[in-house]
Amino acid sequence: NNFSSLVYKYTGNPKEKDGEYQTALAILYAISYTIKMSKKSERRIDGYFDYVVPPLEGFWWQEKRGAIVCGFDYKDKSSFNWISAIRLPDFVRQKDFEWAKESAAAKKGLDCSRAQLLGIEEGDCVQILHKGSYDDEPASVKMMDDFAAANGFALDLSAARLHHEIYLSDPRKTSAEKLKTVLRHPVRKIKR
């Protein structure tokens, strides 16, 4: 499962009002829609085809003594590390991405310098559709991780393979109990 994404990386509480997470989302969407709407501009991107901007995704982790820990301390969201991402079509190359960053910055008055184009290789994963508040995710994560263990897989969380979420609902327009989020953990087959 390889793909390219537009990403923004930071550490801090994603629920902080007018915080870095909200800034990241504004930047990611501005650049994504600049690429999508390039068909109406003077910029021609080789291989362009019309597409729907994919949902927002997030990669999350916390660290203790420099090591990534399994599970999250939801009481300390200020220690959350996160990478917010939106997948991009394969036709987007670095030069197209740089143009979109500059265009979005000029048009929206945003500092887009922290956004990056990143190739992501996910490998084997287990996933579940979580319904409800983000704060209620631990129960779904436990079910997913128990399923993996029962089927001969171990969690494979590392700096390169992180807890991954795909947001199918917009929290600005959806009540917490109706949110739908794909939760995904990297796994590896246990050798016997």
PyRosetta script that sets phi, psi and omega in degrees:
from pyrosetta import init, pose_from_sequence

init()
pose = pose_from_sequence("NNFSSLVYKYTGNPKEKDGEYQTALAILYAISYTIKMSKKSERRIDGYFDYVVPPLEGFWWQEKRGAIVCGFDYKDKSSFNWISAIRLPDFVRQKDFEWAKESAAAKKGLDCSRAQLLGIEEGDCVQILHKGSYDDEPASVKMMDDFAAANGFALDLSAARLHHEIYLSDPRKTSAEKLKTVLRHPVRKIKR")
pose.set_psi(1, 85.0)
pose.set_omega(1, 179.5)
pose.set_phi(2, -105.7)
pose.set_psi(2, 141.3)
pose.set_omega(2, 177.6)
pose.set_phi(3, -159.6)
pose.set_psi(3, 160.1)
pose.set_omega(3, 174.9)
pose.set_phi(4, -102.1)
pose.set_psi(4, 141.2)
pose.set_omega(4, 179.9)
pose.set_phi(5, -136.9)
pose.set_psi(5, 152.9)
pose.set_omega(5, 169.0)
pose.set_phi(6, -88.1)
pose.set_psi(6, 122.6)
pose.set_omega(6, -173.2)
pose.set_phi(7, -130.0)
pose.set_psi(7, 159.0)
pose.set_omega(7, 177.2)
pose.set_phi(8, -142.8)
pose.set_psi(8, 123.8)
pose.set_omega(8, -174.6)
pose.set_phi(9, -113.7)
pose.set_psi(9, 141.3)
pose.set_omega(9, -178.5)
pose.set_phi(10, -164.0)
pose.set_psi(10, 170.3)
pose.set_omega(10, 171.9)
pose.set_phi(11, -124.1)
pose.set_psi(11, 131.6)
pose.set_omega(11, 176.9)
pose.set_phi(12, 151.3)
pose.set_psi(12, 171.2)
pose.set_omega(12, -177.2)
pose.set_phi(13, -70.8)
pose.set_psi(13, 117.5)
pose.set_omega(13, -179.9)
pose.set_phi(14, -69.6)
pose.set_psi(14, -15.9)
pose.set_omega(14, -178.8)
pose.set_phi(15, -92.2)
pose.set_psi(15, 1.2)
pose.set_omega(15, 179.8)
pose.set_phi(16, -64.0)
pose.set_psi(16, 123.5)
pose.set_omega(16, -178.3)
pose.set_phi(17, -62.0)
pose.set_psi(17, 130.1)
pose.set_omega(17, -178.4)
pose.set_phi(18, 56.5)
pose.set_psi(18, 29.7)
pose.set_omega(18, -177.9)
pose.set_phi(19, -88.4)
pose.set_psi(19, -170.7)
pose.set_omega(19, -176.0)
pose.set_phi(20, -63.0)
pose.set_psi(20, -33.9)
pose.set_omega(20, 179.9)
pose.set_phi(21, -62.9)
pose.set_psi(21, -43.6)
pose.set_omega(21, 178.8)
pose.set_phi(22, -64.8)
pose.set_psi(22, -37.8)
pose.set_omega(22, 176.2)
pose.set_phi(23, -62.6)
pose.set_psi(23, -44.5)
pose.set_omega(23, 179.8)
pose.set_phi(24, -58.7)
pose.set_psi(24, -45.0)
pose.set_omega(24, -178.6)
pose.set_phi(25, -63.4)
pose.set_psi(25, -42.1)
pose.set_omega(25, 178.4)
pose.set_phi(26, -59.8)
pose.set_psi(26, -42.6)
pose.set_omega(26, -179.7)
pose.set_phi(27, -67.7)
pose.set_psi(27, -46.3)
pose.set_omega(27, -178.6)
pose.set_phi(28, -60.7)
pose.set_psi(28, -45.3)
pose.set_omega(28, -179.7)
pose.set_phi(29, -69.1)
pose.set_psi(29, -37.5)
pose.set_omega(29, 178.7)
pose.set_phi(30, -61.0)
pose.set_psi(30, -45.3)
pose.set_omega(30, -179.9)
pose.set_phi(31, -69.8)
pose.set_psi(31, -42.6)
pose.set_omega(31, -180.0)
pose.set_phi(32, -59.0)
pose.set_psi(32, -46.0)
pose.set_omega(32, -178.7)
pose.set_phi(33, -73.8)
pose.set_psi(33, -25.5)
pose.set_omega(33, 173.4)
pose.set_phi(34, -64.0)
pose.set_psi(34, -42.8)
pose.set_omega(34, 178.1)
pose.set_phi(35, -66.2)
pose.set_psi(35, -47.6)
pose.set_omega(35, -179.0)
pose.set_phi(36, -59.0)
pose.set_psi(36, -42.5)
pose.set_omega(36, -175.5)
pose.set_phi(37, -88.8)
pose.set_psi(37, 6.7)
pose.set_omega(37, 178.1)
pose.set_phi(38, -59.2)
pose.set_psi(38, -22.3)
pose.set_omega(38, 178.4)
pose.set_phi(39, -61.2)
pose.set_psi(39, -21.4)
pose.set_omega(39, -180.0)
pose.set_phi(40, -101.7)
pose.set_psi(40, 7.9)
pose.set_omega(40, -179.1)
pose.set_phi(41, -112.2)
pose.set_psi(41, 178.9)
pose.set_omega(41, 176.6)
pose.set_phi(42, -75.3)
pose.set_psi(42, -14.0)
pose.set_omega(42, -179.8)
pose.set_phi(43, -77.3)
pose.set_psi(43, 126.8)
pose.set_omega(43, 176.1)
pose.set_phi(44, -112.6)
pose.set_psi(44, 120.4)
pose.set_omega(44, 179.3)
pose.set_phi(45, -98.6)
pose.set_psi(45, 122.3)
pose.set_omega(45, 179.4)
pose.set_phi(46, -56.5)
pose.set_psi(46, 131.4)
pose.set_omega(46, 176.8)
pose.set_phi(47, 81.4)
pose.set_psi(47, 4.5)
pose.set_omega(47, -177.5)
pose.set_phi(48, -56.1)
pose.set_psi(48, 138.1)
pose.set_omega(48, 168.1)
pose.set_phi(49, -137.8)
pose.set_psi(49, 151.6)
pose.set_omega(49, -179.0)
pose.set_phi(50, -70.4)
pose.set_psi(50, 145.0)
pose.set_omega(50, -176.3)
pose.set_phi(51, -154.4)
pose.set_psi(51, 167.1)
pose.set_omega(51, 175.1)
pose.set_phi(52, -96.0)
pose.set_psi(52, 132.1)
pose.set_omega(52, 177.2)
pose.set_phi(53, -62.4)
pose.set_psi(53, 123.2)
pose.set_omega(53, -177.7)
pose.set_phi(54, -67.2)
pose.set_psi(54, 166.9)
pose.set_omega(54, 179.8)
pose.set_phi(55, -69.0)
pose.set_psi(55, 159.1)
pose.set_omega(55, 174.7)
pose.set_phi(56, -64.3)
pose.set_psi(56, 143.8)
pose.set_omega(56, 175.8)
pose.set_phi(57, -128.0)
pose.set_psi(57, 158.7)
pose.set_omega(57, 177.7)
pose.set_phi(58, -141.0)
pose.set_psi(58, 141.3)
pose.set_omega(58, 172.5)
pose.set_phi(59, -114.3)
pose.set_psi(59, 129.5)
pose.set_omega(59, -170.0)
pose.set_phi(60, -130.6)
pose.set_psi(60, 146.1)
pose.set_omega(60, 173.0)
pose.set_phi(61, -161.7)
pose.set_psi(61, 161.4)
pose.set_omega(61, 170.2)
pose.set_phi(62, -128.6)
pose.set_psi(62, 155.0)
pose.set_omega(62, -178.5)
pose.set_phi(63, -124.6)
pose.set_psi(63, 147.5)
pose.set_omega(63, 170.0)
pose.set_phi(64, -131.1)
pose.set_psi(64, 122.9)
pose.set_omega(64, -178.4)
pose.set_phi(65, 51.6)
pose.set_psi(65, 41.0)
pose.set_omega(65, 175.2)
pose.set_phi(66, 80.7)
pose.set_psi(66, 0.0)
pose.set_omega(66, -179.7)
pose.set_phi(67, -110.9)
pose.set_psi(67, 143.4)
pose.set_omega(67, 176.8)
pose.set_phi(68, -71.5)
pose.set_psi(68, 132.3)
pose.set_omega(68, -179.4)
pose.set_phi(69, -102.9)
pose.set_psi(69, 146.7)
pose.set_omega(69, 174.2)
pose.set_phi(70, -82.3)
pose.set_psi(70, 136.5)
pose.set_omega(70, -177.3)
pose.set_phi(71, 85.6)
pose.set_psi(71, 161.7)
pose.set_omega(71, -176.1)
pose.set_phi(72, -124.7)
pose.set_psi(72, 145.1)
pose.set_omega(72, 170.5)
pose.set_phi(73, -92.7)
pose.set_psi(73, 94.6)
pose.set_omega(73, -175.8)
pose.set_phi(74, -68.3)
pose.set_psi(74, -13.4)
pose.set_omega(74, 177.8)
pose.set_phi(75, -79.3)
pose.set_psi(75, -16.0)
pose.set_omega(75, -178.1)
pose.set_phi(76, -121.4)
pose.set_psi(76, 66.5)
pose.set_omega(76, -178.5)
pose.set_phi(77, -68.4)
pose.set_psi(77, -18.3)
pose.set_omega(77, 178.1)
pose.set_phi(78, -66.3)
pose.set_psi(78, -18.9)
pose.set_omega(78, 178.9)
pose.set_phi(79, -95.6)
pose.set_psi(79, 6.2)
pose.set_omega(79, 176.6)
pose.set_phi(80, -68.2)
pose.set_psi(80, 132.2)
pose.set_omega(80, 168.9)
pose.set_phi(81, -102.5)
pose.set_psi(81, 139.9)
pose.set_omega(81, -178.2)
pose.set_phi(82, -149.0)
pose.set_psi(82, 151.5)
pose.set_omega(82, 170.9)
pose.set_phi(83, -125.2)
pose.set_psi(83, 115.6)
pose.set_omega(83, 174.3)
pose.set_phi(84, -91.5)
pose.set_psi(84, 142.0)
pose.set_omega(84, -173.2)
pose.set_phi(85, -145.9)
pose.set_psi(85, 150.7)
pose.set_omega(85, 168.7)
pose.set_phi(86, -132.3)
pose.set_psi(86, 125.2)
pose.set_omega(86, -179.9)
pose.set_phi(87, -64.0)
pose.set_psi(87, 148.8)
pose.set_omega(87, 178.1)
pose.set_phi(88, -121.9)
pose.set_psi(88, 150.4)
pose.set_omega(88, 177.2)
pose.set_phi(89, -63.0)
pose.set_psi(89, 156.0)
pose.set_omega(89, -178.2)
pose.set_phi(90, -61.6)
pose.set_psi(90, -21.6)
pose.set_omega(90, -177.6)
pose.set_phi(91, -73.4)
pose.set_psi(91, -12.8)
pose.set_omega(91, -178.3)
pose.set_phi(92, -77.6)
pose.set_psi(92, 117.8)
pose.set_omega(92, 176.4)
pose.set_phi(93, -105.8)
pose.set_psi(93, 171.8)
pose.set_omega(93, -176.1)
pose.set_phi(94, -56.0)
pose.set_psi(94, -41.8)
pose.set_omega(94, -178.6)
pose.set_phi(95, -65.4)
pose.set_psi(95, -35.6)
pose.set_omega(95, 177.3)
pose.set_phi(96, -68.0)
pose.set_psi(96, -40.0)
pose.set_omega(96, 179.3)
pose.set_phi(97, -63.5)
pose.set_psi(97, -44.7)
pose.set_omega(97, 179.7)
pose.set_phi(98, -62.9)
pose.set_psi(98, -41.1)
pose.set_omega(98, 176.8)
pose.set_phi(99, -60.6)
pose.set_psi(99, -44.6)
pose.set_omega(99, -178.4)
pose.set_phi(100, -64.8)
pose.set_psi(100, -39.1)
pose.set_omega(100, 176.7)
pose.set_phi(101, -60.1)
pose.set_psi(101, -48.6)
pose.set_omega(101, -179.2)
pose.set_phi(102, -63.6)
pose.set_psi(102, -43.1)
pose.set_omega(102, -179.2)
pose.set_phi(103, -65.4)
pose.set_psi(103, -44.6)
pose.set_omega(103, -179.8)
pose.set_phi(104, -64.9)
pose.set_psi(104, -40.3)
pose.set_omega(104, 179.4)
pose.set_phi(105, -61.6)
pose.set_psi(105, -44.9)
pose.set_omega(105, -178.6)
pose.set_phi(106, -67.4)
pose.set_psi(106, -43.4)
pose.set_omega(106, -175.6)
pose.set_phi(107, -72.9)
pose.set_psi(107, -41.1)
pose.set_omega(107, -173.9)
pose.set_phi(108, -100.4)
pose.set_psi(108, -6.2)
pose.set_omega(108, -178.6)
pose.set_phi(109, 67.3)
pose.set_psi(109, 33.5)
pose.set_omega(109, -178.8)
pose.set_phi(110, -107.0)
pose.set_psi(110, 149.4)
pose.set_omega(110, 171.0)
pose.set_phi(111, -87.9)
pose.set_psi(111, 100.5)
pose.set_omega(111, -176.1)
pose.set_phi(112, -94.0)
pose.set_psi(112, 10.5)
pose.set_omega(112, -172.9)
pose.set_phi(113, -63.3)
pose.set_psi(113, -25.1)
pose.set_omega(113, -178.2)
pose.set_phi(114, -83.2)
pose.set_psi(114, -11.9)
pose.set_omega(114, 178.3)
pose.set_phi(115, -72.4)
pose.set_psi(115, 143.1)
pose.set_omega(115, -178.8)
pose.set_phi(116, -134.2)
pose.set_psi(116, 156.3)
pose.set_omega(116, 170.2)
pose.set_phi(117, -98.2)
pose.set_psi(117, 123.4)
pose.set_omega(117, -173.6)
pose.set_phi(118, -133.3)
pose.set_psi(118, 132.5)
pose.set_omega(118, 172.0)
pose.set_phi(119, -84.8)
pose.set_psi(119, 134.0)
pose.set_omega(119, -178.1)
pose.set_phi(120, -123.2)
pose.set_psi(120, 130.2)
pose.set_omega(120, 175.3)
pose.set_phi(121, -117.5)
pose.set_psi(121, 112.8)
pose.set_omega(121, -171.5)
pose.set_phi(122, -90.5)
pose.set_psi(122, -38.0)
pose.set_omega(122, -178.1)
pose.set_phi(123, 75.4)
pose.set_psi(123, -161.8)
pose.set_omega(123, -178.0)
pose.set_phi(124, -68.4)
pose.set_psi(124, 135.8)
pose.set_omega(124, -178.9)
pose.set_phi(125, -143.2)
pose.set_psi(125, 162.3)
pose.set_omega(125, 168.3)
pose.set_phi(126, -120.6)
pose.set_psi(126, 143.4)
pose.set_omega(126, -178.0)
pose.set_phi(127, -142.9)
pose.set_psi(127, 162.6)
pose.set_omega(127, 179.1)
pose.set_phi(128, -146.2)
pose.set_psi(128, 151.2)
pose.set_omega(128, 172.9)
pose.set_phi(129, -91.0)
pose.set_psi(129, 113.5)
pose.set_omega(129, 178.4)
pose.set_phi(130, -93.3)
pose.set_psi(130, 131.1)
pose.set_omega(130, 176.3)
pose.set_phi(131, -114.8)
pose.set_psi(131, 122.8)
pose.set_omega(131, 178.0)
pose.set_phi(132, 127.1)
pose.set_psi(132, -168.5)
pose.set_omega(132, -176.7)
pose.set_phi(133, -61.9)
pose.set_psi(133, 147.2)
pose.set_omega(133, 175.4)
pose.set_phi(134, -60.7)
pose.set_psi(134, -33.1)
pose.set_omega(134, -179.4)
pose.set_phi(135, -68.3)
pose.set_psi(135, -15.4)
pose.set_omega(135, 178.9)
pose.set_phi(136, -96.2)
pose.set_psi(136, 8.8)
pose.set_omega(136, -177.8)
pose.set_phi(137, -62.7)
pose.set_psi(137, -30.1)
pose.set_omega(137, -176.2)
pose.set_phi(138, -52.8)
pose.set_psi(138, -37.2)
pose.set_omega(138, 179.6)
pose.set_phi(139, -64.8)
pose.set_psi(139, -41.9)
pose.set_omega(139, 178.4)
pose.set_phi(140, -68.7)
pose.set_psi(140, -39.0)
pose.set_omega(140, 178.2)
pose.set_phi(141, -61.3)
pose.set_psi(141, -42.3)
pose.set_omega(141, 179.4)
pose.set_phi(142, -62.0)
pose.set_psi(142, -43.4)
pose.set_omega(142, 178.4)
pose.set_phi(143, -60.2)
pose.set_psi(143, -44.3)
pose.set_omega(143, -178.9)
pose.set_phi(144, -63.9)
pose.set_psi(144, -47.6)
pose.set_omega(144, -178.6)
pose.set_phi(145, -67.0)
pose.set_psi(145, -37.1)
pose.set_omega(145, 175.6)
pose.set_phi(146, -63.7)
pose.set_psi(146, -40.5)
pose.set_omega(146, 177.9)
pose.set_phi(147, -61.0)
pose.set_psi(147, -45.0)
pose.set_omega(147, 179.7)
pose.set_phi(148, -60.1)
pose.set_psi(148, -47.2)
pose.set_omega(148, -178.8)
pose.set_phi(149, -62.8)
pose.set_psi(149, -40.6)
pose.set_omega(149, -179.8)
pose.set_phi(150, -66.9)
pose.set_psi(150, -18.6)
pose.set_omega(150, -178.8)
pose.set_phi(151, -109.7)
pose.set_psi(151, 20.7)
pose.set_omega(151, 172.3)
pose.set_phi(152, 83.3)
pose.set_psi(152, 24.6)
pose.set_omega(152, 179.1)
pose.set_phi(153, -120.2)
pose.set_psi(153, 148.2)
pose.set_omega(153, 174.7)
pose.set_phi(154, -114.2)
pose.set_psi(154, 149.6)
pose.set_omega(154, 174.8)
pose.set_phi(155, -61.0)
pose.set_psi(155, 144.7)
pose.set_omega(155, -178.0)
pose.set_phi(156, -130.3)
pose.set_psi(156, 48.5)
pose.set_omega(156, -179.3)
pose.set_phi(157, -76.0)
pose.set_psi(157, 134.6)
pose.set_omega(157, 179.1)
pose.set_phi(158, -158.9)
pose.set_psi(158, -179.1)
pose.set_omega(158, 178.2)
pose.set_phi(159, -61.8)
pose.set_psi(159, -26.8)
pose.set_omega(159, -179.5)
pose.set_phi(160, -94.7)
pose.set_psi(160, -14.9)
pose.set_omega(160, -176.2)
pose.set_phi(161, -134.3)
pose.set_psi(161, 104.3)
pose.set_omega(161, -168.7)
pose.set_phi(162, -114.5)
pose.set_psi(162, 163.7)
pose.set_omega(162, 169.3)
pose.set_phi(163, -57.2)
pose.set_psi(163, 128.6)
pose.set_omega(163, -171.7)
pose.set_phi(164, -125.1)
pose.set_psi(164, 135.0)
pose.set_omega(164, 177.3)
pose.set_phi(165, -127.8)
pose.set_psi(165, 141.2)
pose.set_omega(165, 175.6)
pose.set_phi(166, -121.9)
pose.set_psi(166, 120.3)
pose.set_omega(166, -172.4)
pose.set_phi(167, -92.3)
pose.set_psi(167, 107.3)
pose.set_omega(167, -178.4)
pose.set_phi(168, -87.4)
pose.set_psi(168, -12.2)
pose.set_omega(168, 179.5)
pose.set_phi(169, -120.1)
pose.set_psi(169, 151.3)
pose.set_omega(169, 175.5)
pose.set_phi(170, -93.9)
pose.set_psi(170, 113.2)
pose.set_omega(170, -176.4)
pose.set_phi(171, -64.7)
pose.set_psi(171, -15.8)
pose.set_omega(171, 176.6)
pose.set_phi(172, -74.7)
pose.set_psi(172, -20.6)
pose.set_omega(172, -174.7)
pose.set_phi(173, -121.0)
pose.set_psi(173, -1.9)
pose.set_omega(173, -174.0)
pose.set_phi(174, -125.9)
pose.set_psi(174, 134.1)
pose.set_omega(174, 177.3)
pose.set_phi(175, -66.9)
pose.set_psi(175, 151.7)
pose.set_omega(175, -174.3)
pose.set_phi(176, -54.9)
pose.set_psi(176, -40.1)
pose.set_omega(176, -177.1)
pose.set_phi(177, -70.7)
pose.set_psi(177, -13.5)
pose.set_omega(177, -179.6)
pose.set_phi(178, -106.3)
pose.set_psi(178, 2.7)
pose.set_omega(178, 178.8)
pose.set_phi(179, -63.7)
pose.set_psi(179, 143.1)
pose.set_omega(179, 175.9)
pose.set_phi(180, -123.2)
pose.set_psi(180, 124.8)
pose.set_omega(180, -176.9)
pose.set_phi(181, -137.2)
pose.set_psi(181, 128.2)
pose.set_omega(181, 172.5)
pose.set_phi(182, -81.8)
pose.set_psi(182, 124.6)
pose.set_omega(182, 175.7)
pose.set_phi(183, -104.8)
pose.set_psi(183, 135.7)
pose.set_omega(183, -175.2)
pose.set_phi(184, -138.8)
pose.set_psi(184, 132.2)
pose.set_omega(184, 174.8)
pose.set_phi(185, -121.1)
pose.set_psi(185, 138.3)
pose.set_omega(185, 173.9)
pose.set_phi(186, -71.4)
pose.set_psi(186, 141.6)
pose.set_omega(186, 179.6)
pose.set_phi(187, -135.7)
pose.set_psi(187, 164.0)
pose.set_omega(187, 171.9)
pose.set_phi(188, -136.4)
pose.set_psi(188, 147.2)
pose.set_omega(188, 179.9)
pose.set_phi(189, -67.5)
pose.set_psi(189, 134.5)
pose.set_omega(189, 176.6)
pose.set_phi(190, -80.9)
pose.set_psi(190, 126.3)
pose.set_omega(190, 178.4)
pose.set_phi(191, -77.5)
pose.set_psi(191, 135.8)
pose.set_omega(191, -179.3)
pose.set_phi(192, -116.8)
pose.dump_pdb("model.pdb")
